Amino acid sequence: MSERRRITNSQFDNVLENFDVFSGFENAVPEKGAIVYSEGRVYYGDGVEFLQLANSTEVPSTQSGYELIADTQYTSGSPLTFTASPFVITNNAGVNIQNNLTCFDNNIIKLEANRIFTISVSFTANVSSNNQHADLYFGDAVTGTIVNGYSDVLPFVKGNGVNHKFTKTFQIVGTEATENTGIKVYLSPSHAGSIFNVEFIINRSI
């Protein structure tokens, strides 16, 4: 070991060294800011001791990312019809664009715990009677129970059977339940109607 590694070195702000074995410097007094690579691990000197830094395989990805999922089954010419009861807004992922994120599979969205996600839900729909509504919400993938109040009310005010284009955005914090069981997108309409051109965009910010 070099003598300068045994004492505090104020000449350099940061020093990067490579040691074959960690035992070669583990008892040394590191200068603050020293960075040492040894046996596949990185250590940082804080002026008192060497602190081992976790490598990329030991911590979850911190990358942001997005996934776009667009349904190609139901269109304006062949929409999905529904009754006045809650149902899952289906999406066959006919278009699926992924960038550092994959969390949608067979209508189930799985969100990592302790991460923040922004989910935009877009579609066109109509109901059979004017001045009616529908509740849009995220529900447990198994029970359908609404998840942490993530919901919104959609008004249908343009007339009987008139199409309304909706885009709603929710910010969701992942939990153990959203990571393990997952969630689905639900619509609970007051009247019968139809829906098409469904698209989800999921962003992971941190």
Beta strands, then each sheet from edge to edge (+ up, - down):
strand 1: 16-19
strand 2: 35-38
strand 3: 41-45
strand 4: 50-53
strand 5: 65-70
strand 6: 80-82
strand 7: 87-88
strand 8: 95-99
strand 9: 104-105
strand 10: 108-109
strand 11: 116-127
strand 12: 132-140
strand 13: 146-156
strand 14: 164-173
strand 15: 183-189
strand 16: 193-204
sheet 1: 1+ 2+ 3- 4+
sheet 2: 6+ 16- 5+ 8-
sheet 3: 6+ 16- 11+ 14-
sheet 4: 7+ 15- 12+ 13-
sheet 5: 9+ 10-
end
